[in-house]
Amino acid sequence: NCFGCIGLRRSQYCILNRQYEQPEYEQMVIRIISHMRQTGEWGEFLPSTLSPFAYNESTAFDLFPLTREQAVSAGLRWKDEETNETIDAEAQVPDDSRTINSGICKLRFACSSCKRSFRITPQELALYQKLNVAAPNDCFLCRHRRRLAQRNPRRLWQRECAKCRTGVLTTFSPERPEIIYCEDCYLRQAVML
C-alpha cells in the first residue's frame, strides 16, 4: 500500500514517501492514477529528462547505441568528451603491479586505444597488487566496451529442443554448442536429477 515510494520498510499508505491515513491514501491514489491516465503518464517509464546522466553515460547506450545526432533529435541529453585533460608525457604504466608505488596514482596516462587520459586509483592499484595482475594500459571506457563485445547479441534464434524437436526461441545462436531443451523437457530432466 505504497505509491511512488522508495526505500521504505514496514510502511503502509504512503505516497512519495509521505505517510497518510488509509481513507485519505485510497482517495489520493485514485485521483493520482486518474490524472496520470489523462496525461498519458500512467504505465510509462520516468521521462529521460529526469535522468541525472546523459544518454551516452547510461546503460541504455551500451544496449541500444545511438549517435549523438539520433539521441539529441529524440530529446535526450548527450555529454561531449572533455578534451582539456593533460597527460604526463613520460608516464608509462609498469608491467609488474607489485613494483608500483602509490605515486603512480597521481599521474595521468594516455589510453593505448583511444588516447583519452585516465588515472589509476589507489583502490585499483591495491586490487591489481593483491591479484598480482598488470595495471591496465586502456581507459575504463575502452575496457568496458571490450567486455560488452564478448556478450551474446541481444536477439533470439529459433532452435529445436534436443529431445522432442519442438521449436524453441533462445539467446544461444545455432552455432553455439549448448544443448537446448523446451520447458517441458527441461523440467522432466530436472526432476530426474
N, C-alpha and C positions, 0 to 999 in steps of 0.2 A: 504493500500500500504506500509506495513512494513514487513520485512523478518528477522526472528530471533531476534526480539526486545522484550524488557520487560520494563514496567513502563513508556511508553511514553504517552503523552496526546496531542491530536490535531497535530500529526506529520504525515508526508507523505514521501514516498520514502526513507525510512531508512533501512539500513542493519546493523544488530548487533548494533543498537542504533546510527548509524552514518548517517547523512543526505547526500543525493545525489540529483542531478538534475534528473528529470523524465526520459529522454532518457538513461542516464548512469545507473540509477536504474534498468530499464527494461532489459537492456543488461546483467547486472551483475547477476540479479536473474535467467535469462535463463541459464547462464553459471554455476551458483552455483547448480541449480537443476539438470542440465545435469551431472555435476561431481558427485553429490550425488547419482544419479541413477546408474552411472557406478560403484561406490564403494559399492552400496547396502545400503547406509545410508538413502536414501530418504524414508520417511514414517515410519521410525523406531523411537523408543524412544531413548533418550540420553543413551549412554553406562553407565553401572553401575560404571565403573572406574572413572567417573566424580563426583560421589556422595561423599559428604563430610562425609557421615555416613557409617558405616559398615552395613552389611545386618541385623544382629540381633539388630541393633539400629533403624531400619526403620519400617514404617508401613507395608511394604511388609512382614516382618517376622510375624507380627500379623495375616495377611490374608493368607499367604502361608508359614507356618513354615517349615524350613529345619533344619537338623542337621548341626553341624559345618563342618563335612566331605562333605556333599552334597553341601553346599554353597561354600566351598573352591574349590571343584572339578569343580564347574560351573564358576570359575573365580571371585567369589565375595569375598569382604573383610569380615573378621569376627573379632570382638573385644572380647577378653577374659576378664573375670571379674577381676577387681583389688582386690587383697586379702590383701593388705598391710594396710588396714584401721583399726584403733583401735576403740574399743568400750569401752565407760565408763562403767566399771563393775557394779557399783551400780545404774546406771541410769535406771529408770523406767518411762514410760510415765504415768502421772497422769490421773485419770479417769475424773476429772472435769476440763474442759478447763478454766473455769472462775477463778480458783485459781492459774493458772500457771503464773509465771512471765517470763519476756523476757530472763532471764538467761538460760532457757531451750534450747534456740536456739544455744547455744554454745556446747551442749552435743551431742554425737553420741549414738544412740540407736541400739539395735540388733533387727532385724525383727523377729517377732514371728513365721513366716512361713519358711523363708529361711536362717535366721541368718545373712544376709547381713546387714552392718551398714547403717543407714540413719539418716538424720537430719530433724528437723522441722524448716522451715524458718520463719523469723518474719512475712512475709505476710500470710503464712499458719496459724500461731498462731492467728493473728488478725482475720482471717476469721472464724476459729473454735470458737473464743470467741464471735464474732458477731452473729454467728448462734447458739451459745450455744450447740455445739456438742463436743464429746470427740475427743481428738487428736488420730491419728491412732497408732496402735501397729505394723503395717506392713509397709514395704518399698513401694515406689511408684510402682515398677515393679510388686510386688505381688498384690497390689490393682488394677493395670491396667489389669492384667491377669484375675482377678475375674470379672471385668466389661466386658471384652471380652467374657468370658464364658457365660454371660447372653444374648448375641446377638443371633439372628436367625442364623442357619447354612447357609453357603454360597452355597446354592443349590436350585434347582427348583423342585416343585412337580406338578404332573398332578392332577388337580381337575376339578370339574364340576361347571359351572355357576349355581348359586342358582335359577335363573329364567328360563333360556331356556335350561339348561343341556348341553351346548356346552363345549367342553374341553378347559381348561384354564391352562397355566403354571403360578405358583405363588410361592412366597417365603414362604408362610404360609403352614405348613405341614397339612396333613389331620386330625391330632389330634387336631388342633387349632380350637377354636370356631368362628373365624371370618367368616362372610358371604362373599363369593367371587362372583363377577359378571364378565361377559365378558365385553369387551369395549363397545359394543352396548347397553347392558342392563344398564351398569353404566351411560352412557351418557343420556339414556332415563330417568333414575331415577334422575339424576342431574337436568334435565330440569323440571321435575315435582315439584321439591323442589323450 
